[in-house]
Amino acid sequence: MILNYPELAVQELIDEVLKEYAQNNPHTCNCERCKNDIMALSLNNLPPKYVVTDHGNILTKTIYDQVGGKAQVVAALTAAIQKVQKNPRH
């Protein structure tokens, strides 16, 4: 199976990043439509990193964690949250 690692990272981090963002921005919407829009915008701004095997997935996760990949995902999510909150489509 082919996986795009940033997609997995976005799915893992979206709830945590939304919760943290909402602490400082109480009117942050986390409905399913807004979450999907945030994820889509984030992924459009992250470079793809496809893996095929579990070994490749583990190696890519390790590399992502070591070279600031998580920070890149969090930054993309935060920018997407801000954009969606200005123009929600729900």
N, C-alpha and C positions, 0 to 999 in steps of 0.2 A: 504494500500500500504506500502511496506517495503522500507525504505530509509536508506542509509548509510550516516550519517551526515557529515563525513569528505569530501565526494564527493560534497555535497552542499557547504561546506566551500571553497573547492578548486575552484569550479565554480564561487563563489562570489568574490574570491580574486585574481584570476589569472590575470585579466586585470590590476588591480592596482599594483600588484607586478611586472609584466612585464614592465609596464610603468616606475616605479621607478628604476628598474634594468637597463633599457635602457638609462636612464639619465646619468649613469656613464659608460655605455657600448654601444656606439652608433651603433654598428653593430649587435645588438640583433635582431634576427628574431622573428616576431610574426605572421607568416603565420599559417594557420589552422592546418597543419600537425605538426609543431613544438609545437603549443599550446596543441594539443592532446597528443603528446609525453610527454610534461612537466606534464600535468595532470595525465597521466598514471603512470609515474615515481613517482610523488608525492604521489599518492594514494597507490602505492606499498610499500611506506615507512611510511605510517601512519596506526595506528591501526584502524580497523573498529569499528564503533559505530552505530549499527542498531537501528532504531526507527520505530514504527508502527503507532503511532497516532500523531495528531497535538500537543497534550499536551506533548508527549514524545519528539517531535522535539523542542518545545519551551524550555523545561527543559534541554535538551541536549545542546542547543545553549547557554543557560544561564551558564551552568556548563563549557562549553568550553571557554566562554569569561572570566569567573572568574578564572580558574585555568591554564591559559596560553595556552589553546588549539589553539587560533588564532596564537600565536607566533610559535607554533609547525607547523601549516599549512604553515605559511610564510617561515619558515626555510626549510621545505620540498620542497616548490615551488622554492625557491632560489637555493637550491642544484640541483634540476631537471633542472632549466634554465641553470645553468653552465654546466651540463653534456650534455644537448641537443645542446648548442651552440658550444661545442667542436666537436660534431659529428652529425650535422644536417642530416636528411634523406629526405629533400625536393629536 
